[in-house]
Structure formats: structure tokens, C-alpha cells
Amino acid sequence: MIAGSYDVIVIGAGHAGMEAGLAAARMGCKTLLATLSLDNIAFMPCNPSVGGSAKGQLVGEIDALGGQMGISADATAIQMRMLNTGKGYAVHSLRAQSDKPYYHVYMKQVAENQENLDVKQLMIDKLLVENDQVVGVEAETGELFEAKCVILATGTYLRGKIVFGSVNYASGPNGMRSAEKLSSSLLEAGIELRRFKTGTPARVDRRSLDFSKMQIQYGDDVVRNFSYISEITHRDQVPCWLTYTNPTTHKIILDNLARSGMFNGLVEGVGPRYCPSIESKLIRFKDKDRHQLFIEPEGLETNEMYVQGMSSALPADVQLAFMQTIPGLEHVRMMRPGYAIDYDCLDPLQLKSSLEHKRIAGLFSAGQSNGTSGYEEAAAQGLMAGINAVRKIQGRPPLVLGRNEAYIGVLIDDLVTKGTNEPYRMMTSRAEYRLLLRQDNADLRLTQKGRDIGLVTDARWDKFTEKRSAIERTMHYLETTFVNPTEENNEKLRRLGTVPLKTGITMATLLKRSGLTYAKLKDCFDLPDVSPVVQEQAEIQCKYEGYIKKQQQAVEKALHLESKRIPADMDYASLKELSGEAREKLQKVRPDSLGQASRISGVSPADVGVLMIALETRRRQEAEGKE
Amino acid sequence: MYQEDTISAVTTPLGLGAVGIVRLSGPQSLAIAEKMFRSASGKPLGAYPVRTMAYGTVRDEADAVVDEVLCVYMKAPHSYTAEDVVEFQCHGGPQSLRRILALTWRYGARAAEPGEYTRRAFLNGRIDLVQAESVMDIINSKSAAALKSAVQQQEGVLSRKLKAIRKDLKDVIVHLEAVIDYPEEDIEDVTYPEVAGAIERALAETDRLLQGAHTGLILKEGLRTAIVGRPNVGKSSLLNTLLREDRALVSEYAGTTRDVIEEQLVIGGVPILLADTAGIRDTEDYVEKMGVERSRALLEKAELVLVVVDAHTALTADDEAILTAAEGKNCLVALNKADLGVDPALRESLEARFGKDHVLAVSAKTGEGAEELEKWLQEFVYGSEGYVGDGVYLQNERQIDLLRRARENLADAAAGAKERLPYDCLTIDVDAALSLMGEITGETVRDEIINEIFARFCVGK
């Protein structure tokens, strides 16, 4: 029974699915967003927060390309902080405490009201594939939905299993239904699956906590937004709280290790190193006599508080007992226990840089189903999968972002080139051109691309171009305005606490000096009055000029290899000159470019040299064939 | 790997033939050559018709003459690689070839990868399809050899030394990255003195390696050695004794710019470049007849001086003059003719003057002491405080070039740490240095760092 026909079907409406569905619909494709519960749309099953180091950058990029996450996070934030402000502009990252229920409601509304988007509660059991081409999906009701492209955004729902202590049951996150049948359909289609694990800490009752024993942590006074188009200038904020475990806490946990789902044989999947359970932390870092935990509000209209840092698969009674040894939590009442969750996901090496499956045309995958972790990582992939599904239907080449263009580019390139053996989290240290990929310039980097593919609205475009020209005007002014060593000028400089001039320099050169800001110079030298955002851009561009140049030179070098495309049907088996390991890996990954090939572990510079020659040989043979 | 940078290498086998060629290829070739070449006519190289030999000298940064050369510029695409190419034909032997090569790097070239000229030639259409396969073989076999030596180095001293340097730097980076990527975790902040200290230590260690690298490369051609002594003290018979068992004549250089003839020998496994042995095989007594003045002149240039004196007669005025000239040099005094007895007073006074370890009794006639002398040479060159130091472990120009570039980044990083640059800038220079060192040992940086963060710091929700 054909129940519907779509251009794009998205399976899952979490952070990846939402962006995928919205992007496809906004780009004009008739799209179905299928979720096994409408009450779970854009649900945050773990921490009530968006952003943070490297993740804030991802949100900025999603926003610049015309995605949704930044706008929704701005609208639902109950605390905002800029992290890393003392460590350099490139690593400034915005982090929001989100009102979890409101975030879901907000996103649900966006989805429901999106033109071209059907939102349905459906359990998808089967992926329908004919001759290596996706044709649709089948729901548990027996309804068939036809589609040109299908995007998997299944999160932790694929054969999900919740474990804490001896309790274990088939489940999606937070007690939702799990998708039990889709996995076998994927396996039948020849897709390789693996099992990963993640976890979440307990939620506790705000009224049972003694905040006087904890350190308070407020949001920033300055109101900031992720989105370049959000115009929120006032936000009521609530604080978070910091406290620590102690040796008594640790003793209880270690005494009960054998009862943890992590060690009683119930958890099968590979968990992330950066997000270990408290029991794993104690085992791996025996010498640490305390671990910190943040108590974060889950929302304004709930008493539930998230206990960040205490993810655990211990039995509920042990979770309660160890928490009650922590200052401020002596009388804590647990509302939900923490748990570990096992789930099926794809080995991302099966995907192209467009996030399309290498063999099955029209099948895309995004988010935790690709082995990543984190709402922002998921949303970023969802957006790209949505965009590229539409590009495929349009008969256009995919949008693939370079490692020098976006964290999104680094994320996807890492996944499809190196794969991952644990849930993958974005970190700024994964980006070799970190200085170029700042949160503050995500719009300058990507809005044009978003515009080209049709996701950037006129309103966003106008706002962006206005900002861009203001920055250009300001830079031009700074670079062409000279400050001469007059007595008057030098007196001003002395007052600013900087050394006087001996020769004339440009305002841009002066602004490089540490301690000097646009605002300070503006007061003394009558600089044009521009917005704080433009001032900041001018400061960054002046102060970081030297290092930005260094990174740009590194990019230029690397681009020589990136621009050398490798045909999809490259015959690696016949290249005897490759090392055995390189041949095997290249056959598996099938890189798009020599640059991508060079990043595969086991492919040496000599192997890349062999590939270069093989490509040239092939080119000449083809040229001869044509003559 | 990048076709648009400029590469250089010595393209003739080192130590063979009297003329050596240093080749530059890439867009910067002419610009780099102009910085180091002074034509005899005073015209810049670019003013000569292309593919015309220009005669002149290569000068170092201090404008001192490195060698007389013939220099030729071949404009793209009319060259072997189809890129701009400059070649220097030099006559001064391996040392001046290497100095010229080092100058090309200083002015912006980098060391060519194995087979890179051939690869560029092919990629630029200079070689036809039939040859393509053999090109791949060349690259492959060369890199296989390089890989093999890389693997050997893994266990070797160079690798250990580099690892020690890298570890220090990596610790700093890992700490910085952990603090950056986990700002909300309970991780102690990095301090600038900690960073600056680690970088400066790495810089000093790198400098030590690079300094040794220079002498290490010289050693490949042989330790420049002079055998001196008054006439008829037994220099040539001693030399012949030493050569008897392990004679390996490696090559002979006749430099047009020098009036000295050098010969490469191996004594006890140590390559020796023996100065002024012209016709040693034909005129048995050439060395023997060499007088005091000649000895003095030789001493000047030698890296090791072997002074031969008679073991059982008192020092003559000539002996005295030579010994005085040898003082302060790396020096071994051989008490020859020890088979006839060693004067204990003489021995004592020489030991007092040059050190107990620098006086050996030998006999050219009986071979007594020859083994000790070989051992002494080995210890001198390769010993723990050996003459060559760590640099001997830098195997080739590519390694030196990589390390030299790493050093530049470290110098920037050290300056940056002093100025308290923000972390995001500071990591760029340290990272670059680490990658370059990683290219020598075949290790990648990024993944290691991320693994280390998780190994060292307890982070997570």
C-alpha cells in the first residue's frame, strides 16, 4: 500500500533529522520527517546544553548555511557563556544552557509549520532498495512511502538497549521505543553496522539540593547569540552549580563496580573516551581524589536538574548512595537514574564526503548513526545530508566543505576518511586550520555558500552583506589612515598605556599592539562609529594577521593535493607499486582526491606519489583514446 | 608533494667524480640562485642567455667564497622537469656541494623527495607513458629503501633523540589543547613559563642535533686528518701499517681551487680524509719529506692531527715546533718506533702536555699499538663524547632540511611564548615543528595529541 510519495524521507527527528528535513523542505523538496514519537522531536536525551568548545563553532556554521539549530538555541537559552575568552579568538566558543522541554516544543513548531515538510509519527521497519538505488521505506503499519532519497538519522534508537545495574531493556533514549527491525533491513541491503555505547547521568530534584555548599556559576553579562540573525538583546538567566566528589564517593562506586552495567556484561558497545561514566573515570584516573560535577537546570518549568559529570550504569540505589556523599547533595532525591545505552550505527567509511552511501544511491546517513556523538555534530551532518540529498535530486554536484572552510568539513572528512572506533566528538584540536575556522567568522566563511544552494533567505543575506561591507570599509579605513608621531598623538598613546611612535604607522598596525582595542583608539583618534561585531572583526584581522597568513599558506600548499580528483572507478588493485596496506585502505575508502587519500592512515607520501603518476597515466591514456 | 614549491638536491653521486651538480627546480629557482651566485662578469644570472654557462663563485651569507662554479639557468618548460631549473657545477668536492645545497635551503628551497625530479618531469609531460611504470618503480624502490632505514631509525638513536624532543613539545601541546577543548573541566591551566621552558629546551636540543649534523655529514667524506712530524720520523711507514689490514681507498679528489690533494681511507672503520698525500703510492717518501712549515699549514685545516715523534730520542727543535702548533687541536701523539723502547721521561712530559689519553706508543715496524690507535680513532669519532656528537645520526639532507625547518618554527614559538601570544597562535608554531619532526620518524601528530588528551586528562560529562 503506497501511502505517500516524497523526494526525501528523513528517518528520525532528532538534531540530525530536524536539520536534514528542514533543509530539504526549504530547498524545495517534498519531504517526510518520520519519527517514532512526535513527543521526541529535537529532544535532548543528555545534557541540556548547546555549544561549547568546537561545538559552538559548528552551531555558527550551521546557522551561516541557513540551518536551524542556532536560532532555536538562542530562543530557548536560559544561560549563555562565552568559553575560552582568555585563550585566543579562534577558540572562543559560545555555550548555552537550554530549556530542554522548550527546545523540543520550539523545534516541533518549526517543523510543523515548515512548508513542504510532512511530520509523521511512524516506526520505519524497512529500507526499500532496488538495484542499489533507494526507492523508499516501509513502516510497521505496512504503509509504503516512496522516495528518491532517504536520510538515516536514527540516533541511538537502532536496536537501542538501556542498561543500569541489572536493569536492561530494549529502548530508545529516555524510555522511548527502540527501532528493532530497521537494523536487519539495513544489514540485508549490505550495510555494515557496529555497536556503540553512550550514557547519561541521573536527574535530581532541585528542591533536595543544598546550593550553599556549591559554587555558583552565572552566565555572561553580555548578551550573545549563536545565530547571526538572532536579535535577542535581553535574556533572563539562571545559574549552574559546581561541586566535587570525594574519596567516600569513590569508595562506594568502586565497591559496587561489579554491579555496573559497564562491567556485568550487559553493555556491549564501544563508548567514547571523552565522555566516560564515573566508574570508568575512577578506574582510568586512580590518583584523582576528586571529580567535579555541574548541577544544571533542565528547564525553567521543571525541578529536574542534570548532574553533569556523573554518567553511570550503576544500579539506581548505588547512584543515589554515591551522590549523597557529595557536598550539597547529601539529601538528594533522584528523579531519574543515569543509564548506559547501546545502539547500532554505521561505519562511516561506507559513506562519501556528501554523506551518501558509496554503493546505495540515494541513501544518506547523519549523526549518531554515523558514529558521532553530540547534538551539534549530529545537526551539522543532518544539514549536509539534507542539502546533498536535494543536490542529488537536482542533478547538481554535492556541497562538500573543505577542512580549511569549516569544522563541518573537518568532521565529515574525518568520518569518511579515517572512520572512527568510538563515538566521535568534535574538538578544536582536530582542525588543523583552527585559526581560520573561528566562530566569529563562520558567517563570512559560509553565508555565500548557503546563499548559492538556496538556504539563505533574503533577510539573512541582506543583513550579512551589510555587515561584510561594514567590515571591509573599516579595514580599508584602518589600513589607509596614518598616525604620525606628533606630540599630540604620542601623548594620547601614552595615556592609552602604550609606547609613543617614532615614525608614522597605519591605524591597522597600531591596533596590532597588545592592550589596544578598536574602542580605545576610537575614543582617542575619532575612528568611525561601527558596531561591536565589526570592531571585533577589525581587531581580529589586525592582531592575527601574521598567524592567519601562516595558516593560509599551509592551506594553499595542501590545496594542490585537494584539487587533484581521483575518479570513482580508480583501479587500486592493479597498482602494484602501492604498499599492501595502502592498497587495501584505498579500496575501502575510495577517496575523492589525492588530499583525502593522503590523510588515510597507512597511505604514505610515496603511495601518494604513485597515485599521482597513475592519475596522469590514466589522463594521457584517455586523451589518446579520444584522438 | 607540492608541485609549486622549489626543490634542490645534489644530483651527482657524492664522492664520485670530480664535478658535482646541485640542481634547483621550481618557480623560485632563479631567485634563489641570484642570492648566492656572483658571476665573474658581474652580471646577474638572469641576464645571461638561458642555457648558457655562467662562470663565477657561490658566496655564503657573509659573502665568503664557497666554491668556484659554472652555473646555468634553464627556463620552463625547457628543462628536465619542465620547471625553471638552475644547476651549479662545482669542483670543490662533497663539502662545498653540501654547503651550496644548504644555501639553497636557506634561501627558500626544500630538499627533494626520493624520485621527485623524475616525478615532476613525468607530471609535467616530459616523460612518455612507456616510462611511467619505471618512474613508479623508482619512487617505490627509493622510498622502500628510505622506509627501511626509517624503520631502522625507529630503534635507532636519532629516533630516540627526536622522540625525546617531541615528547616534551607534545606534552605542552596536549596540555594546551586539553585546556582549550575542555574549558569546563578540572584541569590546571598552562603557564607561559612552563610553555616557554619546554620550547626552549626543545630548541636547544634541536640546535645540538643540527650542529652535529654538519660534522656528521663531513664525516661521511671522512674526518679531515693530518699526519705531521719532522722528516724521517716514520709518518709514511706508520700510515702504511695502519692501512695494511683494512685498506679501503674510497676516492680521490683533485680540486681545481685547492693545491691540496686529499685521499679517503678507512682506518678501523673510521673514514679518514687524509690531507696532502699526493702520490703517496708512487713516491713513497712524499709524506716523509714534508717539513715543519708544511705541517703547520696542514694543521690549520685538520679536524684531527696525528703527530708522530720518535719514542726513544729526545725532542728536536722541529718536533717542538710541530707539537706547539698542534696544541689546542684535536690531537694524538704517536710515539713511533716503540719497538726500540720508549723514553719514560718523554712519555710523561707529553702526557702532561696533551693528556694521558692522547699519547700512544706505536711501532710501524712491528705493528705494536696499531690496534690501540684504531680503537682510539673509533672512540674519538663515535664515542659517547665523540667528535661527531649526535649529528651523525642525521642520515641525509632531507632529514636535516626537515629539522632545520622545525627549528625555525620552534624559534617562532619561543618568541611567541615570551610575548605571551594567545594559545591558538602559539600552538600553530609548535604544531608545525612537531609535524616536521614527525616526518623524519614517520609519526603523525594530530591523532597522537588527541589520544594523549584522553590518556592524561580526565574529561567528560
Interface residues (C-beta under 8 A of the other chain):
Chain A: C46 N47 G52 S53 A54 L83 N84 G86 K87 G88 Y89 A90 V91 S93 P201 Y244 P272 R273 Y274 C275 P276 K281 R284 F285 K288 R290 H291 Q292 F294 Q308 G309 S311 K418 M427 T428 S429 R430 E432 R434 L435 S514 Y544 Y547 K550 Q551 A554 K557 H560 L561 E577 S598 S601 S604 P605 A606 V608 G609 V610 M612 I613 A614 E616 T617 R620 Q621
Chain B: M1 Y2 Q3 E4 D5 E113 P114 G115 R119 F122 L123 L129 A132 V135 M136 D137 I139 N140 S143 A144 A146 L147 E177 V179 I180 D181 Y182 P183 E184 E185 D186 E419 L421 P422 Y423 D424 C425 T427 I428 D431 A432 T444 R446 D447 I449 I450 I453 F454 C458 V459 G460 K461
